[in-house]
Amino acid sequence: MLLTITYTGQNTTELGFLLYKNPYRPQFFELNHGKAYVFYPEISDARTTAALLLDIDPIDLARGKVGATGGGLFDYVNDRPYVSSSFMSTAIARVFGTAMTGRADEHQVLSDSVLDLTATVVMLPCRGDQTKLHSVFEPLGYEVSFTGFVSDENFPSWGESKYVNLTIHGKVRLRDLLKHLFVLIPVFDRQKHYWVGADEVEKLLRLGEDWLADHPEKSYITHRYLKRLRPLVNLAFERLALANAEDGEVLNAEPEEAEEKPDKKLNLNKQRLGSVVAALKNCGAKRVIDIGCGEGNLLRLLIKEGQFTHIAGVDVSHVALERASEKLKLDRAGEAMRERVKLFQGSLTYKDARFAGFDAACVVEVIEHLDVSRLNAFERVLFEFARPSVVVLTTPNGEYNVNYANLPESGLRHEDHRFEWTRAEFRSWAGRVAGQFGYAVQFSEIGDVDETFGAPTQMGVFTLCE
């Protein structure tokens, strides 16, 4: 991920004094999950460019740094090491923190001056309407341009990528440019790598004290910067309202876009897991494996049922398995429980002898995270090699998505989903797999049923034919 800042005018090499970074000596800085490098790709009296390059270690993200407590930040393959996100904002504060304050000692006059500055942010995730780039940056005095990309040149039907190279140009103070970038980069990305609490409200108001209250997109910016956490958003709007009180302006603290309510999500998840447990009990299974067990939500329900004498959970993420172990309290369990419940790391697209020997296998909201090209490998691993007597599989019903507002740009419920089948598509796939590997399959729907589009979750129960 790369940020460049170009100063055009006279004696532009003085940009180094404002940034407190020598233009003639590259520097690097240790970050929590990688390194930041500062260098100057061009230096002249008329035009000088400073570059901030982040090298984020994906292994650190997944596993956590050596000696750190707790797990890593992300469990699966993701775009975090390669895009301009909240990591870039953190690096701006870490590397250019003094410049953000506006202190420049003997160059204070220059720091307080409006300069001809251009900033380019490479690979900015713009999740949502890209025209917001104009409505957010232009009121701050910038000319805005950006370049988009196709998701994959080999698959043009996938449409436009959610990433852009953004360039903003304006006559502003350097400190203001850095503050704007710090706040607005995660506004467009919406996925911060750190915990968002009350201190983020203070940070937002401090960095936006002289521009946010009057910004026409203040609601959009505030909601996204605070990850739509209602108590924090309300607190921020109360503080912003004070700044606008003299104008008699009333700020609307309601979200601009409706979202699926958390309690509805929780309710659906409970229904889904309850349906899976009921299917397992009905088939008389005793030895059960949960493939893609995550943090062990289904495993906790299975443990409560005496019918299940041997329970296994497998996941590709060792971090998720550590959390599952903590939730199941296996480190404090007796010998009998440790013999009954086993957790191990593995992939559902690679043949694994440990998958065999179970009466039933569960695959709950997992396959939609696979690339379509990997489905054939998954089918063979589960239905040909592991070959349990029963497979209980759930996946989202893509038709139902019309009932959800504010879906990601892809139109899918989760940014990591590769597909979400319609009911016909799921039944076609399940029927083919069942016929190919000697299973019969029955279907059911889980959750509130829409008369036209069905239920949000669809389930298939595969039974091995004698």
C-alpha positions as CSV (number, residue, x, y, z in Angstrom):
1,M,0.0,0.0,0.0
2,L,1.4,3.4,-1.0
3,L,0.7,7.0,-0.3
4,T,2.4,9.8,-2.1
5,I,2.3,13.5,-1.3
6,T,3.6,16.0,-4.0
7,Y,4.4,19.6,-3.3
8,T,4.5,21.9,-6.3
9,G,5.8,25.5,-6.2
10,Q,9.0,27.0,-5.1
11,N,11.6,25.6,-2.8
12,T,9.6,22.4,-2.6
13,T,12.4,20.5,-1.0
14,E,11.3,22.1,2.2
15,L,8.6,19.5,2.3
16,G,11.2,17.4,4.1
17,F,11.3,20.0,7.0
18,L,7.5,19.9,7.3
19,L,7.4,16.1,7.4
20,Y,10.5,15.8,9.5
21,K,12.0,13.4,7.0
22,N,15.2,14.0,5.1
23,P,14.6,13.9,1.4
24,Y,18.0,12.4,0.7
25,R,17.8,9.5,3.2
26,P,15.2,6.7,3.0
27,Q,13.9,5.7,6.4
28,F,11.9,2.8,7.8
29,F,9.7,2.4,10.9
30,E,8.6,-0.6,12.8
31,L,4.8,-1.1,13.0
32,N,2.9,-3.7,15.0
33,H,2.4,-5.8,11.9
34,G,5.1,-4.8,9.5
35,K,7.2,-1.9,8.4
36,A,6.7,1.6,7.0
37,Y,9.2,3.2,4.6
38,V,9.5,6.9,3.7
39,F,11.5,7.9,0.6
40,Y,11.3,10.7,-2.0
41,P,11.0,9.5,-5.6
42,E,11.4,13.0,-7.0
43,I,13.2,16.0,-5.5
44,S,13.6,19.5,-7.2
45,D,13.0,23.1,-6.3
46,A,9.7,23.1,-8.3
47,R,8.3,19.6,-7.4
48,T,9.0,17.2,-4.6
49,T,7.2,14.0,-3.8
50,A,7.3,12.1,-0.5
51,A,6.2,8.5,-0.5
52,L,4.9,6.4,2.4
53,L,5.1,2.6,1.7
54,L,3.7,0.0,4.0
55,D,4.9,-3.6,4.0
56,I,2.3,-5.5,6.1
57,D,3.2,-9.0,7.0
58,P,0.2,-11.3,6.3
59,I,1.6,-13.9,8.7
60,D,1.6,-11.4,11.5
61,L,-2.0,-10.6,10.8
62,A,-3.1,-14.2,10.9
63,R,-1.0,-15.4,13.8
64,G,-0.2,-12.3,15.9
65,K,3.3,-11.2,16.5
66,V,5.8,-13.3,18.4
67,G,5.3,-12.8,22.1
68,A,1.9,-11.1,21.7
69,T,-1.1,-12.2,23.7
70,G,-4.3,-13.5,22.1
71,G,-4.8,-14.4,18.5
72,G,-4.1,-12.7,15.3
73,L,-6.2,-10.0,13.6
74,F,-7.5,-12.1,10.7
75,D,-8.2,-15.8,10.3
76,Y,-8.3,-16.2,6.5
77,V,-6.8,-14.9,3.3
78,N,-7.8,-11.2,2.9
79,D,-6.8,-8.0,1.2
80,R,-5.4,-6.2,4.3
81,P,-1.7,-6.5,3.4
82,Y,-2.2,-5.1,-0.1
83,V,-4.7,-2.1,0.2
84,S,-4.7,1.3,1.8
85,S,-6.8,0.8,4.9
86,S,-6.7,1.8,8.6
87,F,-3.2,0.4,8.6
88,M,-2.3,3.4,6.4
89,S,-4.0,5.8,8.8
90,T,-2.1,4.3,11.7
91,A,1.2,4.7,9.7
92,I,0.4,8.4,8.9
93,A,0.0,9.1,12.6
94,R,3.1,7.1,13.5
95,V,5.4,8.5,10.8
96,F,4.0,11.9,10.1
97,G,2.5,12.6,13.6
98,T,4.5,15.8,14.2
99,A,3.5,17.1,10.8
100,M,-0.2,16.5,11.6
101,T,0.2,18.8,14.7
102,G,1.4,21.6,12.4
103,R,4.6,22.2,14.5
104,A,7.6,23.0,12.3
105,D,9.9,25.0,14.5
106,E,11.9,27.4,12.3
107,H,9.6,26.5,9.3
108,Q,6.4,27.4,11.1
109,V,5.4,30.0,8.6
110,L,5.6,27.4,5.8
111,S,3.6,24.9,8.0
112,D,0.9,27.5,8.5
113,S,0.7,28.3,4.8
114,V,-1.6,27.0,2.1
115,L,0.5,24.8,-0.3
116,D,-0.2,23.3,-3.7
117,L,-0.4,19.6,-2.7
118,T,-1.4,16.4,-4.4
119,A,-1.9,13.1,-2.6
120,T,-2.4,9.8,-4.3
121,V,-3.7,6.8,-2.4
122,V,-3.0,3.5,-4.2
123,M,-5.5,0.7,-3.9
124,L,-8.1,2.3,-1.7
125,P,-11.0,0.0,-1.0
126,C,-14.1,2.0,-1.9
127,R,-17.0,-0.1,-0.6
128,G,-20.1,1.4,-1.9
129,D,-20.9,4.3,-4.2
130,Q,-17.6,5.5,-5.7
131,T,-19.2,8.9,-6.4
132,K,-18.9,9.5,-2.7
133,L,-15.2,10.1,-3.3
134,H,-16.3,13.4,-4.9
135,S,-18.9,14.4,-2.4
136,V,-16.5,13.7,0.6
137,F,-13.3,15.3,-0.7
138,E,-14.5,18.1,-2.9
139,P,-16.1,20.1,0.0
140,L,-12.7,20.1,1.6
141,G,-11.3,22.0,-1.4
142,Y,-9.9,19.1,-3.4
143,E,-10.0,18.3,-7.1
144,V,-10.8,14.5,-7.2
145,S,-9.9,11.9,-9.7
146,F,-9.7,8.1,-9.4
147,T,-8.9,5.1,-11.6
148,G,-10.9,1.9,-11.2
149,F,-10.2,-1.6,-12.4
150,V,-12.0,-4.7,-13.5
151,S,-12.1,-7.4,-10.9
152,D,-10.4,-9.9,-13.2
153,E,-9.5,-9.4,-16.8
154,N,-10.0,-13.1,-17.4
155,F,-13.6,-12.9,-16.0
156,P,-15.1,-9.7,-17.2
157,S,-18.5,-10.8,-16.0
158,W,-17.3,-10.3,-12.4
159,G,-17.6,-6.5,-13.0
160,E,-15.7,-3.6,-11.6
161,S,-13.3,-4.0,-8.6
162,K,-14.1,-2.2,-5.4
163,Y,-10.5,-0.8,-5.3
164,V,-9.5,2.5,-6.8
165,N,-6.3,4.6,-7.1
166,L,-7.4,8.0,-5.7
167,T,-5.8,11.3,-6.4
168,I,-6.8,14.5,-4.6
169,H,-5.3,17.9,-5.4
170,G,-5.8,21.2,-3.6
171,K,-4.3,24.2,-2.0
172,V,-4.3,23.3,1.7
173,R,-2.0,23.2,4.7
174,L,-0.1,20.0,4.9
175,R,-1.4,19.3,8.4
176,D,-5.0,19.4,7.1
177,L,-4.2,17.1,4.2
178,L,-2.8,14.5,6.6
179,K,-5.8,14.8,8.9
180,H,-8.2,14.4,6.1
181,L,-6.5,11.3,4.8
182,F,-6.2,9.8,8.3
183,V,-10.0,10.1,8.9
184,L,-11.3,9.4,5.4
185,I,-9.2,6.4,4.3
186,P,-11.0,4.1,6.8
187,V,-14.3,5.8,6.0
188,F,-14.2,4.3,2.5
189,D,-12.7,1.0,3.6
190,R,-15.0,0.6,6.7
191,Q,-12.9,-2.2,8.1
192,K,-10.6,-1.0,10.9
193,H,-7.9,-3.4,12.2
194,Y,-8.3,-2.3,15.8
195,W,-11.0,-2.0,18.4
196,V,-13.3,0.9,18.0
197,G,-14.3,2.5,21.3
198,A,-15.1,5.8,22.9
199,D,-11.6,7.1,22.3
200,E,-12.3,6.9,18.5
201,V,-15.0,9.6,19.0
202,E,-12.5,11.9,20.6
203,K,-10.0,11.2,17.9
204,L,-12.5,11.9,15.1
205,L,-13.7,15.2,16.7
206,R,-10.1,16.3,17.4
207,L,-8.9,15.7,13.9
208,G,-12.2,17.0,12.4
209,E,-12.6,20.0,14.7
210,D,-12.3,22.6,12.0
211,W,-14.1,20.8,9.1
212,L,-16.4,18.0,10.1
213,A,-19.2,19.9,11.7
214,D,-19.9,21.9,8.5
215,H,-19.2,19.1,6.1
216,P,-22.3,18.1,4.0
217,E,-21.4,14.4,4.3
218,K,-20.8,14.6,8.1
219,S,-23.4,11.9,8.7
220,Y,-21.8,9.5,6.2
221,I,-18.3,10.2,7.5
222,T,-19.2,9.8,11.2
223,H,-21.2,6.6,10.7
224,R,-18.5,4.9,8.7
225,Y,-15.6,6.1,10.7
226,L,-17.2,4.7,13.9
227,K,-18.3,1.5,12.1
228,R,-22.0,2.3,12.6
229,L,-21.8,1.6,16.4
230,R,-24.9,3.5,17.5
231,P,-23.8,4.6,21.0
232,L,-20.5,6.0,19.6
233,V,-22.3,7.7,16.6
234,N,-24.9,9.2,19.0
235,L,-22.1,10.6,21.2
236,A,-20.3,12.0,18.2
237,F,-23.5,13.7,17.0
238,E,-24.2,15.2,20.4
239,R,-20.7,16.8,20.3
240,L,-21.1,17.9,16.7
241,A,-24.5,19.4,17.4
242,L,-22.9,21.8,19.9
243,A,-20.7,23.1,17.1
244,N,-23.7,23.7,14.9
245,A,-26.0,25.1,17.6
246,E,-25.4,28.7,16.5
247,D,-26.8,28.0,13.1
248,G,-29.8,26.1,14.5
249,E,-28.9,23.0,12.5
250,V,-30.2,19.7,13.7
251,L,-28.1,16.7,12.9
252,N,-29.7,13.4,12.1
253,A,-28.1,10.6,14.1
254,E,-30.1,7.9,12.3
255,P,-28.1,5.6,10.0
256,E,-28.3,6.7,6.4
257,E,-28.8,3.2,5.2
258,A,-30.8,0.5,7.0
259,E,-29.0,-2.6,8.0
260,E,-30.0,-6.1,9.1
261,K,-30.4,-5.8,12.9
262,P,-27.9,-7.7,15.0
263,D,-30.6,-9.4,17.0
264,K,-32.1,-10.7,13.7
265,K,-28.8,-12.1,12.7
266,L,-28.4,-13.7,16.1
267,N,-31.9,-15.2,15.9
268,L,-31.2,-16.6,12.4
269,N,-27.9,-18.2,13.6
270,K,-29.7,-19.8,16.5
271,Q,-32.3,-21.2,14.2
272,R,-29.6,-22.5,11.8
273,L,-27.6,-24.3,14.5
274,G,-30.7,-25.6,16.1
275,S,-31.8,-27.1,12.8
276,V,-28.4,-28.7,12.3
277,V,-28.5,-30.3,15.7
278,A,-32.0,-31.6,15.1
279,A,-31.0,-33.2,11.8
280,L,-28.1,-34.9,13.5
281,K,-30.2,-36.2,16.4
282,N,-32.9,-37.5,13.9
283,C,-30.3,-39.5,12.0
284,G,-29.0,-41.2,15.1
285,A,-25.4,-40.0,14.6
286,K,-23.0,-40.6,17.5
287,R,-19.7,-39.6,16.0
288,V,-19.9,-36.1,14.4
289,I,-17.3,-33.8,12.8
290,D,-17.9,-30.1,12.2
291,I,-15.9,-29.1,9.1
292,G,-15.2,-25.4,9.2
293,C,-16.1,-25.1,12.9
294,G,-14.8,-21.6,13.4
295,E,-15.0,-20.6,17.0
296,G,-17.0,-23.6,18.0
297,N,-20.6,-22.3,18.2
298,L,-22.1,-25.6,16.9
299,L,-19.6,-27.7,18.9
300,R,-20.9,-26.1,22.1
301,L,-24.4,-27.3,21.3
302,L,-23.3,-30.8,20.4
303,I,-21.4,-31.2,23.7
304,K,-24.7,-30.7,25.6
305,E,-26.3,-33.6,23.8
306,G,-25.3,-37.0,25.3
307,Q,-26.1,-38.8,22.1
308,F,-22.9,-37.5,20.5
309,T,-20.1,-39.6,22.0
310,H,-17.3,-38.4,19.8
311,I,-17.1,-34.8,18.5
312,A,-14.5,-33.2,16.2
313,G,-14.0,-29.7,15.0
314,V,-11.7,-28.8,12.1
315,D,-10.9,-25.4,10.7
316,V,-8.2,-23.9,8.4
317,S,-7.5,-21.2,11.0
318,H,-5.5,-22.1,14.1
319,V,-6.6,-18.8,15.6
320,A,-10.3,-19.8,15.3
321,L,-9.4,-23.2,16.8
322,E,-7.7,-21.5,19.8
323,R,-10.8,-19.4,20.4
324,A,-13.0,-22.6,20.1
325,S,-10.9,-24.3,22.7
326,E,-11.2,-21.4,25.0
327,K,-15.0,-21.3,24.6
328,L,-15.3,-25.0,25.2
329,K,-12.9,-24.7,28.2
330,L,-11.0,-27.7,27.0
331,D,-7.9,-26.7,28.9
332,R,-9.8,-27.1,32.1
333,A,-11.8,-30.1,31.1
334,G,-11.4,-33.6,32.5
335,E,-9.9,-36.5,30.7
336,A,-13.3,-37.8,29.5
337,M,-14.2,-34.5,27.8
338,R,-10.8,-34.2,26.1
339,E,-11.3,-37.7,24.8
340,R,-14.8,-36.9,23.6
341,V,-14.0,-33.6,21.9
342,K,-11.0,-33.1,19.5
343,L,-10.0,-30.0,17.5
344,F,-7.5,-30.0,14.7
345,Q,-6.4,-27.8,11.8
346,G,-7.2,-28.8,8.2
347,S,-8.6,-27.8,4.9
348,L,-11.9,-29.1,3.4
349,T,-10.3,-29.1,0.0
350,Y,-7.5,-31.5,0.8
351,K,-7.8,-35.2,1.4
352,D,-7.4,-35.9,5.1
353,A,-7.6,-39.3,6.8
354,R,-8.8,-37.6,10.0
355,F,-12.1,-36.7,8.3
356,A,-13.0,-40.4,8.0
357,G,-14.7,-42.6,10.6
358,F,-17.6,-40.3,11.5
359,D,-21.3,-41.0,11.3
360,A,-22.1,-37.4,10.3
361,A,-20.3,-34.3,9.0
362,C,-21.6,-30.8,9.3
363,V,-20.6,-28.0,6.9
364,V,-22.4,-24.9,8.2
365,E,-22.2,-21.7,6.1
366,V,-18.8,-22.7,4.7
367,I,-18.9,-23.6,1.1
368,E,-19.8,-20.1,0.0
369,H,-16.4,-19.0,1.1
370,L,-14.8,-21.4,-1.5
371,D,-13.9,-20.4,-5.0
372,V,-16.2,-22.2,-7.4
373,S,-13.1,-23.8,-9.0
374,R,-12.4,-25.5,-5.6
375,L,-15.8,-27.1,-5.2
376,N,-14.9,-30.3,-7.0
377,A,-12.0,-30.8,-4.6
378,F,-14.3,-30.2,-1.7
379,E,-16.9,-32.7,-3.1
380,R,-14.3,-35.5,-3.4
381,V,-12.8,-34.8,0.1
382,L,-16.1,-35.0,1.8
383,F,-18.3,-37.3,-0.2
384,E,-15.8,-39.7,-1.8
385,F,-12.9,-40.0,0.7
386,A,-14.4,-39.1,4.2
387,R,-17.8,-40.6,3.1
388,P,-19.8,-40.2,6.3
389,S,-23.3,-41.7,6.5
390,V,-24.9,-38.3,6.7
391,V,-23.8,-34.8,5.6
392,V,-25.7,-31.7,6.9
393,L,-24.8,-28.7,4.8
394,T,-26.2,-25.1,5.0
395,T,-25.6,-22.1,2.8
396,P,-27.2,-18.7,2.2
397,N,-30.2,-18.4,-0.2
398,G,-29.1,-15.6,-2.5
399,E,-32.7,-14.9,-3.6
400,Y,-33.5,-13.7,-0.1
401,N,-30.9,-10.9,-0.3
402,V,-33.5,-8.5,-1.6
403,N,-34.7,-8.3,2.0
404,Y,-31.4,-6.9,3.2
405,A,-30.4,-3.3,2.8
406,N,-26.9,-2.1,2.6
407,L,-25.3,-5.2,1.3
408,P,-21.6,-5.0,0.2
409,E,-20.9,-3.8,-3.3
410,S,-20.9,-7.5,-4.5
411,G,-24.5,-7.9,-3.5
412,L,-23.5,-10.8,-1.2
413,R,-24.0,-10.9,2.5
414,H,-20.3,-11.1,3.4
415,E,-17.3,-9.7,1.6
416,D,-15.6,-13.1,1.8
417,H,-18.4,-15.0,0.1
418,R,-17.5,-16.1,-3.4
419,F,-21.1,-16.9,-4.3
420,E,-24.6,-17.2,-2.9
421,W,-26.8,-19.7,-4.7
422,T,-30.4,-19.4,-5.5
423,R,-32.6,-22.3,-4.3
424,A,-32.6,-23.8,-7.8
425,E,-28.8,-23.5,-8.0
426,F,-28.3,-25.2,-4.6
427,R,-30.7,-28.0,-5.4
428,S,-29.1,-28.6,-8.8
429,W,-25.6,-28.7,-7.2
430,A,-26.7,-30.9,-4.3
431,G,-28.6,-33.3,-6.6
432,R,-25.6,-33.7,-8.9
433,V,-23.3,-34.4,-6.0
434,A,-25.7,-36.8,-4.4
435,G,-26.1,-38.8,-7.6
436,Q,-22.4,-38.8,-8.3
437,F,-21.3,-40.2,-4.9
438,G,-24.2,-42.4,-4.0
439,Y,-26.3,-40.2,-1.6
440,A,-29.9,-39.2,-1.4
441,V,-30.6,-35.5,-0.4
442,Q,-33.5,-33.8,1.3
443,F,-33.9,-30.0,1.5
444,S,-35.3,-27.6,4.0
445,E,-35.3,-23.9,4.7
446,I,-34.3,-22.0,7.8
447,G,-35.5,-18.6,9.0
448,D,-38.4,-16.3,8.2
449,V,-39.9,-17.4,4.9
450,D,-40.5,-14.8,2.2
451,E,-43.5,-15.9,0.0
452,T,-41.5,-15.1,-3.1
453,F,-37.9,-15.5,-2.2
454,G,-37.9,-18.3,0.4
455,A,-35.9,-18.3,3.6
456,P,-32.5,-16.8,4.3
457,T,-30.7,-20.1,4.8
458,Q,-31.1,-23.4,2.9
459,M,-30.1,-26.8,4.2
460,G,-29.4,-30.1,2.5
461,V,-29.2,-33.4,4.4
462,F,-27.3,-36.0,2.4
463,T,-27.8,-39.6,3.4
464,L,-25.5,-42.4,2.1
465,C,-27.5,-45.0,0.1
466,E,-27.0,-48.6,1.2
